[in-house]
Amino acid sequence: MRILRYAQDGTEYWGALKENEEVIPMLDPLSMEVKKGPAQRLRDLKLLAPVNPGKVVAVGLNYRDHAEELGMPVPEHPILFMKPRTSVIGPDADILLPPSSERVDFEAELGVVIGRRAHKVPVHEAFHFILGYTCLNDVTARDLQKQDGQWTRAKSFDTFCPLGPWIETELDPSDLLVRLFLNGKPKQKSSTSNLVFSVPELVSFISHVMTLDPGDVIATGTPSGIGPMASGDQVEVVVDGIGVLTNRAVDEA
């Protein structure tokens, strides 16, 4: 099932996307229960981020080739950082380039959406706590990251966590092609089979550090090929089996 969130007449709704691109109203994404109401065409809806997470837990250097391009060692355990919920935007929303940064990078990633409260979950039970998967762009002010020596400011600006276009609930995340296109040109390409730490390992590890609540998102890491965006650039994150997340970069001013 593909679960999406959309705005209509100032109100937010959940919906289930069918193969014919009709959207059926849903009570909420966790119950996966549809409700009575007319179906609508996908093209007529303004999509929002498919989830409004309490927290986004991101994983750094989780592709070997990305660690190599940054000149950093492959980690022995997952490196965690947080992105605030205020950084989350949906499909077709603008990524705002802050004046305090001279280089803002794209980072294509697979996003994991938590479906059940997860606390100290064993690896072999991790999939029971996952609602589904979405596309994610871990936008990063690269110069500020280097300047600060840690990642909070560089990763946390408003609009720095595009999500979407929807949550795919029926997917095997072990070998998914993750790509990014900048103005139609390919920039990143790898498979989740190249993750240093797999999706179940990440859910388990993080849940032993902090409780994961329904709706929380895990950003699983980005492959090599990261690069800067300029105002007016169109960025597309493509994850096979999910879809395309499109956003445009614009100067904040």
TORKOL-4160 file (C-alpha; in steps of 0.2 Angstrom, whole numbers, padded with zeros to 4 digits, m for minus):
253
<pt num="1" X="0000" Y="0000" Z="0000"/>
<pt num="2" X="0006" Y="0018" Z="m0004"/>
<pt num="3" X="0001" Y="0030" Z="0010"/>
<pt num="4" X="0001" Y="0049" Z="0007"/>
<pt num="5" X="m0004" Y="0065" Z="0015"/>
<pt num="6" X="m0012" Y="0079" Z="0006"/>
<pt num="7" X="m0020" Y="0097" Z="0009"/>
<pt num="8" X="m0037" Y="0102" Z="0003"/>
<pt num="9" X="m0046" Y="0117" Z="0008"/>
<pt num="10" X="m0034" Y="0121" Z="0022"/>
<pt num="11" X="m0036" Y="0104" Z="0030"/>
<pt num="12" X="m0024" Y="0089" Z="0030"/>
<pt num="13" X="m0029" Y="0071" Z="0025"/>
<pt num="14" X="m0022" Y="0054" Z="0024"/>
<pt num="15" X="m0025" Y="0044" Z="0008"/>
<pt num="16" X="m0021" Y="0027" Z="0000"/>
<pt num="17" X="m0014" Y="0028" Z="m0018"/>
<pt num="18" X="m0021" Y="0015" Z="m0029"/>
<pt num="19" X="m0013" Y="0009" Z="m0046"/>
<pt num="20" X="m0025" Y="0019" Z="m0056"/>
<pt num="21" X="m0019" Y="0035" Z="m0047"/>
<pt num="22" X="m0035" Y="0037" Z="m0037"/>
<pt num="23" X="m0033" Y="0041" Z="m0019"/>
<pt num="24" X="m0045" Y="0034" Z="m0006"/>
<pt num="25" X="m0047" Y="0043" Z="0011"/>
<pt num="26" X="m0039" Y="0035" Z="0026"/>
<pt num="27" X="m0043" Y="0037" Z="0044"/>
<pt num="28" X="m0024" Y="0037" Z="0049"/>
<pt num="29" X="m0009" Y="0028" Z="0042"/>
<pt num="30" X="m0005" Y="0017" Z="0056"/>
<pt num="31" X="m0022" Y="0008" Z="0056"/>
<pt num="32" X="m0021" Y="0007" Z="0037"/>
<pt num="33" X="m0040" Y="0008" Z="0038"/>
<pt num="34" X="m0049" Y="0017" Z="0023"/>
<pt num="35" X="m0065" Y="0026" Z="0026"/>
<pt num="36" X="m0080" Y="0030" Z="0016"/>
<pt num="37" X="m0078" Y="0045" Z="0004"/>
<pt num="38" X="m0076" Y="0049" Z="m0014"/>
<pt num="39" X="m0060" Y="0044" Z="m0022"/>
<pt num="40" X="m0049" Y="0058" Z="m0029"/>
<pt num="41" X="m0036" Y="0060" Z="m0043"/>
<pt num="42" X="m0018" Y="0061" Z="m0038"/>
<pt num="43" X="m0015" Y="0075" Z="m0050"/>
<pt num="44" X="m0028" Y="0086" Z="m0042"/>
<pt num="45" X="m0020" Y="0085" Z="m0024"/>
<pt num="46" X="m0006" Y="0095" Z="m0016"/>
<pt num="47" X="0005" Y="0082" Z="m0007"/>
<pt num="48" X="0013" Y="0085" Z="0009"/>
<pt num="49" X="0027" Y="0076" Z="0018"/>
<pt num="50" X="0019" Y="0058" Z="0020"/>
<pt num="51" X="0022" Y="0059" Z="0039"/>
<pt num="52" X="0025" Y="0072" Z="0052"/>
<pt num="53" X="0038" Y="0064" Z="0062"/>
<pt num="54" X="0042" Y="0068" Z="0080"/>
<pt num="55" X="0060" Y="0065" Z="0076"/>
<pt num="56" X="0071" Y="0061" Z="0062"/>
<pt num="57" X="0086" Y="0050" Z="0067"/>
<pt num="58" X="0099" Y="0051" Z="0053"/>
<pt num="59" X="0114" Y="0039" Z="0050"/>
<pt num="60" X="0131" Y="0046" Z="0044"/>
<pt num="61" X="0143" Y="0038" Z="0033"/>
<pt num="62" X="0133" Y="0022" Z="0031"/>
<pt num="63" X="0139" Y="0019" Z="0013"/>
<pt num="64" X="0158" Y="0015" Z="0011"/>
<pt num="65" X="0160" Y="0025" Z="m0004"/>
<pt num="66" X="0153" Y="0041" Z="0004"/>
<pt num="67" X="0165" Y="0039" Z="0019"/>
<pt num="68" X="0179" Y="0037" Z="0006"/>
<pt num="69" X="0174" Y="0053" Z="m0003"/>
<pt num="70" X="0174" Y="0063" Z="0013"/>
<pt num="71" X="0191" Y="0055" Z="0018"/>
<pt num="72" X="0183" Y="0047" Z="0034"/>
<pt num="73" X="0185" Y="0030" Z="0040"/>
<pt num="74" X="0170" Y="0018" Z="0039"/>
<pt num="75" X="0162" Y="0018" Z="0056"/>
<pt num="76" X="0162" Y="0002" Z="0067"/>
<pt num="77" X="0145" Y="0007" Z="0074"/>
<pt num="78" X="0131" Y="0018" Z="0067"/>
<pt num="79" X="0135" Y="0037" Z="0068"/>
<pt num="80" X="0118" Y="0045" Z="0073"/>
<pt num="81" X="0113" Y="0063" Z="0072"/>
<pt num="82" X="0096" Y="0072" Z="0073"/>
<pt num="83" X="0086" Y="0082" Z="0061"/>
<pt num="84" X="0072" Y="0093" Z="0069"/>
<pt num="85" X="0054" Y="0091" Z="0063"/>
<pt num="86" X="0054" Y="0109" Z="0057"/>
<pt num="87" X="0066" Y="0104" Z="0044"/>
<pt num="88" X="0053" Y="0092" Z="0035"/>
<pt num="89" X="0045" Y="0097" Z="0019"/>
<pt num="90" X="0035" Y="0088" Z="0006"/>
<pt num="91" X="0036" Y="0085" Z="m0013"/>
<pt num="92" X="0037" Y="0100" Z="m0024"/>
<pt num="93" X="0041" Y="0112" Z="m0009"/>
<pt num="94" X="0056" Y="0123" Z="m0010"/>
<pt num="95" X="0072" Y="0120" Z="m0001"/>
<pt num="96" X="0078" Y="0137" Z="0006"/>
<pt num="97" X="0096" Y="0141" Z="0004"/>
<pt num="98" X="0101" Y="0151" Z="0020"/>
<pt num="99" X="0112" Y="0166" Z="0017"/>
<pt num="100" X="0124" Y="0160" Z="0031"/>
<pt num="101" X="0130" Y="0145" Z="0020"/>
<pt num="102" X="0140" Y="0146" Z="0004"/>
<pt num="103" X="0138" Y="0127" Z="0000"/>
<pt num="104" X="0122" Y="0117" Z="0002"/>
<pt num="105" X="0123" Y="0099" Z="m0003"/>
<pt num="106" X="0110" Y="0086" Z="m0008"/>
<pt num="107" X="0110" Y="0069" Z="m0001"/>
<pt num="108" X="0098" Y="0055" Z="m0008"/>
<pt num="109" X="0093" Y="0043" Z="0005"/>
<pt num="110" X="0080" Y="0029" Z="0009"/>
<pt num="111" X="0069" Y="0034" Z="0023"/>
<pt num="112" X="0062" Y="0021" Z="0036"/>
<pt num="113" X="0045" Y="0026" Z="0044"/>
<pt num="114" X="0042" Y="0018" Z="0061"/>
<pt num="115" X="0024" Y="0011" Z="0063"/>
<pt num="116" X="0025" Y="0004" Z="0081"/>
<pt num="117" X="0033" Y="0010" Z="0097"/>
<pt num="118" X="0051" Y="0002" Z="0097"/>
<pt num="119" X="0061" Y="0000" Z="0112"/>
<pt num="120" X="0077" Y="m0011" Z="0113"/>
<pt num="121" X="0071" Y="m0021" Z="0098"/>
<pt num="122" X="0081" Y="m0036" Z="0093"/>
<pt num="123" X="0087" Y="m0036" Z="0075"/>
<pt num="124" X="0077" Y="m0051" Z="0070"/>
<pt num="125" X="0061" Y="m0042" Z="0075"/>
<pt num="126" X="0065" Y="m0025" Z="0068"/>
<pt num="127" X="0053" Y="m0027" Z="0053"/>
<pt num="128" X="0038" Y="m0029" Z="0064"/>
<pt num="129" X="0041" Y="m0010" Z="0069"/>
<pt num="130" X="0042" Y="m0003" Z="0052"/>
<pt num="131" X="0027" Y="0005" Z="0043"/>
<pt num="132" X="0035" Y="0008" Z="0027"/>
<pt num="133" X="0048" Y="0017" Z="0017"/>
<pt num="134" X="0050" Y="0034" Z="0008"/>
<pt num="135" X="0062" Y="0045" Z="m0001"/>
<pt num="136" X="0072" Y="0057" Z="0009"/>
<pt num="137" X="0085" Y="0071" Z="0005"/>
<pt num="138" X="0097" Y="0075" Z="0019"/>
<pt num="139" X="0101" Y="0093" Z="0014"/>
<pt num="140" X="0117" Y="0099" Z="0022"/>
<pt num="141" X="0126" Y="0115" Z="0023"/>
<pt num="142" X="0143" Y="0107" Z="0020"/>
<pt num="143" X="0153" Y="0123" Z="0024"/>
<pt num="144" X="0145" Y="0125" Z="0041"/>
<pt num="145" X="0147" Y="0106" Z="0045"/>
<pt num="146" X="0166" Y="0108" Z="0042"/>
<pt num="147" X="0166" Y="0124" Z="0052"/>
<pt num="148" X="0157" Y="0118" Z="0067"/>
<pt num="149" X="0165" Y="0101" Z="0068"/>
<pt num="150" X="0148" Y="0093" Z="0072"/>
<pt num="151" X="0133" Y="0092" Z="0062"/>
<pt num="152" X="0118" Y="0100" Z="0071"/>
<pt num="153" X="0117" Y="0117" Z="0063"/>
<pt num="154" X="0122" Y="0111" Z="0045"/>
<pt num="155" X="0108" Y="0098" Z="0045"/>
<pt num="156" X="0094" Y="0107" Z="0054"/>
<pt num="157" X="0089" Y="0122" Z="0044"/>
<pt num="158" X="0070" Y="0124" Z="0040"/>
<pt num="159" X="0067" Y="0114" Z="0024"/>
<pt num="160" X="0082" Y="0103" Z="0025"/>
<pt num="161" X="0073" Y="0087" Z="0026"/>
<pt num="162" X="0062" Y="0084" Z="0011"/>
<pt num="163" X="0051" Y="0068" Z="0012"/>
<pt num="164" X="0040" Y="0059" Z="0000"/>
<pt num="165" X="0031" Y="0057" Z="m0011"/>
<pt num="166" X="0022" Y="0044" Z="m0001"/>
<pt num="167" X="0026" Y="0029" Z="0011"/>
<pt num="168" X="0027" Y="0012" Z="0002"/>
<pt num="169" X="0022" Y="m0002" Z="0015"/>
<pt num="170" X="0026" Y="m0017" Z="0004"/>
<pt num="171" X="0044" Y="m0017" Z="0000"/>
<pt num="172" X="0060" Y="m0026" Z="0004"/>
<pt num="173" X="0073" Y="m0013" Z="0008"/>
<pt num="174" X="0088" Y="m0025" Z="0006"/>
<pt num="175" X="0093" Y="m0021" Z="m0012"/>
<pt num="176" X="0085" Y="m0004" Z="m0018"/>
<pt num="177" X="0092" Y="0007" Z="m0031"/>
<pt num="178" X="0094" Y="0025" Z="m0024"/>
<pt num="179" X="0098" Y="0039" Z="m0036"/>
<pt num="180" X="0098" Y="0058" Z="m0037"/>
<pt num="181" X="0096" Y="0069" Z="m0052"/>
<pt num="182" X="0101" Y="0087" Z="m0052"/>
<pt num="183" X="0092" Y="0097" Z="m0066"/>
<pt num="184" X="0090" Y="0080" Z="m0075"/>
<pt num="185" X="0108" Y="0075" Z="m0074"/>
<pt num="186" X="0113" Y="0059" Z="m0063"/>
<pt num="187" X="0123" Y="0063" Z="m0048"/>
<pt num="188" X="0121" Y="0049" Z="m0036"/>
<pt num="189" X="0118" Y="0030" Z="m0038"/>
<pt num="190" X="0120" Y="0015" Z="m0027"/>
<pt num="191" X="0110" Y="0001" Z="m0019"/>
<pt num="192" X="0104" Y="m0001" Z="m0001"/>
<pt num="193" X="0114" Y="m0018" Z="m0002"/>
<pt num="194" X="0129" Y="m0007" Z="0000"/>
<pt num="195" X="0124" Y="0000" Z="0017"/>
<pt num="196" X="0137" Y="m0003" Z="0030"/>
<pt num="197" X="0122" Y="m0006" Z="0043"/>
<pt num="198" X="0106" Y="m0013" Z="0036"/>
<pt num="199" X="0089" Y="m0007" Z="0040"/>
<pt num="200" X="0085" Y="m0020" Z="0053"/>
<pt num="201" X="0102" Y="m0017" Z="0061"/>
<pt num="202" X="0098" Y="0002" Z="0062"/>
<pt num="203" X="0081" Y="0000" Z="0069"/>
<pt num="204" X="0088" Y="m0011" Z="0083"/>
<pt num="205" X="0103" Y="m0001" Z="0086"/>
<pt num="206" X="0093" Y="0016" Z="0087"/>
<pt num="207" X="0080" Y="0008" Z="0098"/>
<pt num="208" X="0093" Y="0003" Z="0111"/>
<pt num="209" X="0098" Y="0022" Z="0112"/>
<pt num="210" X="0081" Y="0030" Z="0111"/>
<pt num="211" X="0063" Y="0024" Z="0110"/>
<pt num="212" X="0056" Y="0026" Z="0092"/>
<pt num="213" X="0038" Y="0032" Z="0091"/>
<pt num="214" X="0026" Y="0029" Z="0077"/>
<pt num="215" X="0029" Y="0041" Z="0063"/>
<pt num="216" X="0047" Y="0044" Z="0067"/>
<pt num="217" X="0059" Y="0043" Z="0052"/>
<pt num="218" X="0076" Y="0035" Z="0051"/>
<pt num="219" X="0087" Y="0042" Z="0037"/>
<pt num="220" X="0098" Y="0027" Z="0032"/>
<pt num="221" X="0113" Y="0037" Z="0024"/>
<pt num="222" X="0118" Y="0043" Z="0007"/>
<pt num="223" X="0130" Y="0036" Z="m0006"/>
<pt num="224" X="0144" Y="0045" Z="m0014"/>
<pt num="225" X="0141" Y="0059" Z="m0027"/>
<pt num="226" X="0135" Y="0072" Z="m0015"/>
<pt num="227" X="0137" Y="0090" Z="m0022"/>
<pt num="228" X="0130" Y="0108" Z="m0020"/>
<pt num="229" X="0114" Y="0115" Z="m0026"/>
<pt num="230" X="0111" Y="0133" Z="m0033"/>
<pt num="231" X="0096" Y="0143" Z="m0033"/>
<pt num="232" X="0084" Y="0137" Z="m0046"/>
<pt num="233" X="0091" Y="0119" Z="m0047"/>
<pt num="234" X="0078" Y="0105" Z="m0047"/>
<pt num="235" X="0083" Y="0090" Z="m0036"/>
<pt num="236" X="0075" Y="0073" Z="m0039"/>
<pt num="237" X="0078" Y="0058" Z="m0026"/>
<pt num="238" X="0073" Y="0042" Z="m0034"/>
<pt num="239" X="0071" Y="0026" Z="m0025"/>
<pt num="240" X="0066" Y="0010" Z="m0034"/>
<pt num="241" X="0049" Y="0003" Z="m0028"/>
<pt num="242" X="0044" Y="0020" Z="m0020"/>
<pt num="243" X="0045" Y="0034" Z="m0033"/>
<pt num="244" X="0052" Y="0051" Z="m0036"/>
<pt num="245" X="0054" Y="0065" Z="m0023"/>
<pt num="246" X="0056" Y="0082" Z="m0032"/>
<pt num="247" X="0061" Y="0099" Z="m0024"/>
<pt num="248" X="0068" Y="0115" Z="m0030"/>
<pt num="249" X="0082" Y="0125" Z="m0022"/>
<pt num="250" X="0079" Y="0144" Z="m0020"/>
<pt num="251" X="0088" Y="0157" Z="m0010"/>
<pt num="252" X="0080" Y="0161" Z="0006"/>
<pt num="253" X="0079" Y="0179" Z="0003"/>
